[in-house]
């Protein structure tokens, strides 16, 4: 008995010593601990990871950004009373009485440290648990415990009990949800385990959740794959312990306790695994993150007062990289609310249309599908209303609308560059002619510029060139604008070419751009020449609702309103009678629409960008590996564009349609000009059929009359036209109008003109003239009523004359390549003479031999007798038809005068061939 008293006295002495020594030891451990301010402590406590959320336009919920941890902040008054009572009864029964610590539990911990029991017991209050989770490491040591105690006591001075309890409910981990994602905070736990709000948790549900924090991954009902565990015994037993402690603390009655113990909680556990934003909308989620990270990075740099301009290049690059990585992490776990411009209803409609469309070409040999990228933009703001990233994200995750260097834009560039740039500087206007004739690039290997179909239109106007997407006039216009001006315009339009200059082929869209860049650039024309930069992030808020970013419209002036309107007006013709003329018939709605098609070299890309005053919609198709498109790709793509717009209008017409038309600004007039020069038309221009009447920027109205055309005689040698000399005989010339030869680069324009103009225009160049009289024509022969000869070898021969052997002129043949003449009398002999540009005639050729005179026929024995009755059928008889009567007169053209005009001076004698 005395031994027992002795033991108790020793134990009491040890405890007394430990208590006294422990206090000193505790002080020694925390004497160097910095004294946190209230602001610092509160900042650390509330600095917990929270899932960030993405919204469609108009605050329509899209989903959560993918994260390894899901948490949703909630206020204390939004939490079920059962949860509060359960947590306090289980985790901290003296919560409303202590000042952050329970002294008895602290002394027990000190005693264990001094006697080195090798075992550290619990005893942390809710306040201590918050400090441990938010401000300290997870190491197990008395040093850390001492710091935890000190900070917990300070925290109680800076925050009231409700604030501490609310912070705990948002911080504490609760295992996993039905998707297998780790969850923290009571709201995520209620949603993820029972699919209810935190305010709706029943007593048994609250008891189950309140028991989880002690050992989250043992008591959670779900595996890491989101499957329900086969054995939930541990969690259910823990729930019953929580219920017992609630009963013991008096927060529930015996009846409630029994009912909650017997309740079948298995019926409440959810099997619903909500998809995160990536699973539901992968293209939108990826694009949101791609755009939001640099926004958040710049916000953090500004918040931290970092000035990149003061850094060396290497330091700047490292700092940007560090803050980019930090922003990427914080974006997912910072609880941000990211509001986008994407309209959910339109996006869903477009996705459904693409998924169910049969308007795509076949897969490649290695199974790659024909891909698509599209983007719908609000013209006034630049907001991206919807986009099409591709056909199937699981097969190809590349966003063909917004990502990377893009694809060759083809002829969609023409209204902007070179023609927009050229009109802006007064180089051309819609009615001015730019030759469409064989043309070579001036740079590099001087390869030929090719038109689609290898055809040429001769002298189309700028309007015709854009309407029918001609290439050679585009390159020729490019030459007339300084390269630095073209390049500056491209930068203003938002393109990012990979060269530091504008190459000739840029005029045909040989550079790459994304669908977003190309659509945004062309929308400049729909907004009077001012580009509203495209964007998709409207604003970003913190979890408390603080707006840390809101988009500010960035406008770039590119063209004047006059240039923009002239371009739009020409692009209207693309839809009415040009390369996209089938689209209007495919649309179920009307309005004022303009647009431009584009095909890249080798038909590897096909575009159509269409716009009305409200929106612009660009659509591209092509293969991811750049293989050529197959089949009638242009028709398929235009049909797809129309289908997407039809369904979009059906879904949300208010976003797309408008009754307004593109507004014609002041300074636009209708003017007749001489197309070849852009000057006021002369009579010669009218006579040549080169007067164009079209819209004009009044700043560039001509004041002078065209003098580039004048009447001229010309000859044709080997298919080329030349001005005739005074000495050139009239019988070998035609009349037309001369144009400076540089305008056509020496090309024989007649080869590329419509019939109505082919005889009118002549290059301003003199015909060749050799210094000798032509040699005699060789190879002369006759057959029946036709005489023929060999083409003369001299290069200045303008035609041939045919004479009878006696020297009488029979007729003339124009040009050096025509080497026959019909209508001669086979009974006579003939010779041929060549005539050159100076009127010199060769010596006579060898004459043809006349046909022998037929013998006199024998006397007809029937002479003097009455003729037999003629056979009216003529069967078996020679009807006496004459070869010379076989020519039929040409059919009369509408509007032509059939009266035979009197012969003019220099006309060939009647009956001679003047062809």
C-alpha positions, 0 to 999 in steps of 0.5 A, a space after each residue: 500500500 505504501 508502495 502504491 502511495 510512493 508511485 503516485 507521489 513519483 508520478 505526480 512529481 514527474 507531471 509537476 516537473 514536466 509541466 514546469 519544464 514543459 512550459 519553458 521548453 514550449 517557450 524555447 520552441 516558439 520564441 523565434 516564431 514570427 508574429 503573424 499579423 491578422 491579415 497574414 493569418 487570414 490570407 493563409 487560412 483562406 488560401 485553399 484550393 478550389 475548383 475553377 468553373 467555366 461559363 458560357 455566355 450569359 452566365 450559362 454554366 459549362 462545367 468545372 476545369 479538370 483538377 486533381 481536387 474538387 472543392 466548392 466554397 460555401 458559407 456557414 449559413 448554407 450548411 446543414 445544422 446536422 453537419 455542424 453538430 456532428 463535426 463539433 461533437 466528433 472533432 472538437 467538443 469544446 470548440 465554443 469554449 476553448 481559445 484554440 487549444 485544449 490544455 489537457 490535450 496539450 499537456 498530454 502531448 508534452 508529457 509524451 514528448 518528455 518521457 519519449 513514449 514513442 507515441 503521439 496522440 491526437 487532440 487537435 482542435 478544429 482551429 489547430 486542424 485549420 492551422 495544420 492544413 493551411 499554414 504548416 507542413 505535415 511533419 510529425 514533431 513537437 516543434 511543429 506542434 508547438 508552432 501549431 498551438 501558438 498560431 491557433 491561439 493567435 487565430 482565435 484572436 483574429 477570427 470568431 468561431 463562426 468564421 473558424 468553423 466556416 473555414 474548416 468546413 471549406 478546407 477539410 478533405 472528404 475522400 473521393 466522389 463518384 467520379 473518383 476525384 478527391 474532394 475537399 469541403 462540405 459542399 463538394 462532399 455533399 454533391 459528390 457522395 449524396 448528390 445533394 447540397 450541403 444545406 440538404 444533408 440529413 442526419 445520417 448523411 451528415 454523420 457519415 460525412 462528418 466521420 470521414 475527415 479522421 481517415 478520408 480514404 478509409 471511410 470514403 465510399 468510392 475507389 479512385 476509379 469512382 466505383 463504389 467499394 465492395 465493403 463500406 463497413 468501416 465508414 458505416 461504423 464510423 458514422 455510428 460513432 459520430 451519431 453516438 457522440 452527437 447523442 452524448 453531447 445532447 445535440 440529438 435525441 435517443 429517438 433520432 439516434 436510433 432512427 439514424 443508426 437504422 437508416 439504410 444509407 446505401 440508398 442515398 449514396 449517388 452513382 452520378 459522376 458529373 462530367 467536368 468541363 473537359 469531358 463535356 466540352 473538350 474543345 471549349 475547355 482547352 481553348 478557355 485554359 489556353 486563353 485564360 493562363 496568359 491573362 492570369 499570368 499578367 494579373 499575377 505579375 502585376 499583383 506582385 509588382 513585377 516589371 518585365 521591362 527592367 529585366 534582361 532577356 534571359 531573366 525576362 523569359 525565365 520569369 514569364 515561364 515561372 509565372 505561366 506555370 504558376 498561373 496554370 496551376 492557380 487557374 485550376 485550383 484557385 476557384 476562379 469563375 471564367 466567363 466566355 463569349 460562347 453561346 451554348 445553344 449555337 455551339 451545341 447546334 454546330 457540334 451536332 451538325 458536324 457530327 451528323 453531316 454527310 458532306 465530308 470527303 473520304 478518309 485518307 488511306 491511313 484513315 485520317 478524316 477530312 477535317 473542319 474548322 469554323 468560327 462565328 464572330 460578332 462583328 461589332 465587338 469581336 466576341 467569338 460566339 461559337 466555333 468548330 474545333 474539329 470533327 471528333 476530339 477523341 480522334 484528333 484533339 487539334 483545334 482547327 479553328 484557333 490553334 497553331 499556325 493555321 492553313 493557307 488562306 488562298 483567295 480569301 485574302 484578295 479583298 484585303 490584300 492586295 486589293 484592299 491595300 491598293 484601293 486604300 492608296 488610290 491605285 485601283 477602284 472596282 471598275 478599273 481593269 487589271 489584265 488577266 493574261 499570262 504573267 510570271 512572278 518577278 521574284 525567285 525563279 520567275 515561275 508563271 502565275 497560274 489561274 484556276 483552270 489555266 484560263 485567262 479573262 483578258 481585261 477584267 475589272 477589279 470587281 470581276 477579278 474578286 467575283 471570279 477569283 482571278 490570280 494574275 490580276 491580283 499579282 499585277 496589283 500587288 506590284 503596284 503597292 509598296 511591299 512595306 505598305 502591304 506588310 503593315 496592312 497584314 499586321 494591322 489585320 491580325 495576320 502573323 506571317 512567318 516572313 518579314 516581308 510580303 511576298 508576291 504569292 501572298 497576294 494569292 494567300 500563300 501564307 497560313 492563318 487560323 480560321 479565327 485570324 482569317 475570319 477576324 481579318 475579313 470582318 474588318 470590311 464589315 465594320 467600316 475598316 476597323 478591326 475589332 480583335 477577336 476574343 473569347 474570355 469575357 471576364 474572370 472573377 475570384 471565388 468571392 466575385 471580385 473581377 480581376 479581368 474584364 475584356 476591353 475592346 481593342 480596335 485597330 484602324 486598317 482601312 477607310 470606310 470607303 475602302 471597306 464598303 467598296 470591298 464589301 460591295 464587290 464581295 456581294 457579287 461573289 454570292 450573287 454571280 461569282 464563285 459562291 453563287 450557289 450559297 444564297 439558294 441554299 439558305 433559309 433566310 435572307 439579308 445583306 450577305 457578302 463573302 469570299 471563297 479561297 482554295 490553296 495551291 494543290 486544293 489542300 484547303 478550301 474556305 468560305 468566309 461570309 458576313 452580314 452587318 452583324 456577324 462573320 462566319 468562316 469555315 475551312 475544310 482540309 486534311 490534317 496531313 495536308 493531302 489534297 481534297 477530293 471530289 466536289 469539295 467546293 460544293 460540299 463545303 459551301 453546302 456545309 456552310 449554308 447548313 450550319 448557318 441555317 441551323 444556327 438561325 433556327 437555334 438563335 436568330 437574334 444573334 445572327 440576323 439583322 434587317 440592316 444592310 451594310 451602310 454606304 458611307 459618304 464619299 462613295 459615288 458611281 462613276 464611268 471611267 476608262 477601265 484601262 486607265 481609271 481616267 474619264 472615258 474618251 470617245 476612243 474608250 467608248 468605241 473600244 468598249 472599255 468604259 466601266 461604270 462602277 462605285 468609286 471613292 470620291 477621293 480618287 475620282 479622275 479629273 483628266 480624260 483618258 488618252 491612252 487609247 487612239 485609233 490605229 491600224 494593225 497587222 497580225 503576224 504569227 498570231 501577234 498584233 503589231 501597229 502597221 506602218 504607213 507603207 503597210 497596205 490597207 488590205 492587210 491591216 485591221 483597225 482598232 485601238 492601241 494601248 501601251 504595250 507595258 499594260 499587257 507586258 507584250 502579250 497578244 491581248 487578242 488571245 484572251 479577250 472576249 469576242 466583242 473586244 478581241 479586234 479592238 485592242 492592240 499593243 503599242 508596238 511596231 511591227 517587225 520590218 526586215 531590210 530586204 524584199 521578201 524572197 519568192 513564195 515556194 511550194 505553190 500548187 493547186 487542187 480543184 478551185 484552191 491554190 496553196 503554198 508554203 508559209 514564208 520564212 520571213 518574220 515581217 510578212 503581213 499577207 499574200 496576193 494571188 494573181 493570174 498567170 497573166 498578172 491580174 490580181 485575184 485576191 489577198 490573204 491577211 496574215 503570214 500563217 494563212 497559206 491557201 486561197 479558194 475560188 480560182 478557175 482550175 483552167 487557168 494558171 496562178 502565182 502567189 506573191 508575199 507582202 511585208 510590213 513595208 509594202 514590199 512584194 516578193 517576186 512571183 512564185 512559180 505559176 500553177 499549171 492550167 488544167 488541159 482543155 477538154 476535147 470537143 464532144 461527139 455530135 449528139 444523135 438526138 439533137 433536134 428531137 423533143 426532150 424526154 419528160 423530166 424525172 421529177 424525183 431526180 432519182 439516179 440523176 445529177 441534180 446539177 448542183 454547183 459547188 460554188 453555191 454550197 456556201 451558206 450566208 452567216 446567220 444574222 446576229 441580233 442587232 446587226 444591219 443586214 444591208 450591204 454597205 457600199 464598197 469603201 476605198 481600199 476594199 478588195 475588188 468584188 468577188 475577192 476573198 477578204 477573209 
